[in-house]
Amino acid sequence: MLPETKPVQPDSSRWSPLDPDNLQLRSWDSGTVVYNGLSGDTHLLSPLAGDILHQLKTAPATREQLLGALPDHFREEKESDEKLDIIEIILHDLQAIDLVICSGRH
């Protein structure tokens, strides 16, 4: 007998730019360059990471909201959980370089 699996609960953590007024973004098909005016650092981001940051500059969002706003970045055959995992990894990478913050669960 297989163990019962529980459905994945949506993560209600909201993500937003650390300081949107101090982030300058420039995007191309191959990625995005972002300048952080607070730290003076410049970063080269993947196309998906750049689009996530652009989306967050518009409004704070959960992983699920970001997935809904950026469907073109994922092949249809990928499972939703796998797509959310990719977004989660990118959000944590952006957090590690002081571009975004997580406001916790709401």
C-alpha positions, -999 to 999 in steps of 0.1 A, spaced: 0 0 0 13 34 -9 15 62 16 -12 88 13 1 120 -3 -12 154 8 -20 180 -18 6 207 -20 -6 238 -1 -2 271 -19 26 292 -4 11 326 5 45 342 10 46 375 -9 77 387 -26 87 423 -35 117 443 -46 139 453 -16 137 489 -28 120 493 -62 129 529 -66 166 521 -65 165 493 -91 171 501 -127 164 473 -152 173 469 -189 161 438 -207 169 420 -239 158 386 -253 189 371 -237 184 385 -202 182 415 -180 208 438 -164 198 453 -131 216 481 -113 209 483 -75 213 520 -66 215 511 -29 245 488 -31 260 500 -64 260 465 -77 251 454 -113 237 420 -120 231 400 -152 199 380 -148 183 352 -169 153 361 -190 130 345 -164 147 361 -134 145 395 -152 108 390 -159 101 380 -123 119 412 -111 99 433 -136 67 417 -124 76 423 -87 83 460 -94 47 463 -106 32 446 -74 42 422 -47 33 386 -57 33 350 -45 50 322 -65 16 312 -78 8 347 -90 42 349 -107 36 316 -125 2 329 -137 18 361 -150 47 344 -168 34 313 -185 55 317 -217 87 308 -198 76 272 -192 69 242 -214 34 229 -211 46 194 -201 62 206 -169 42 199 -138 29 230 -119 50 220 -88 81 219 -109 74 253 -123 68 267 -88 101 252 -76 120 269 -104 103 303 -94 112 296 -58 148 290 -66 150 322 -86 133 342 -58 158 329 -33 187 337 -57 174 373 -61 170 375 -23 206 364 -18 218 393 -39 196 418 -21 171 425 -49 140 411 -34 125 403 1 99 379 13 72 394 34 62 360 49 29 343 48 -4 362 47 
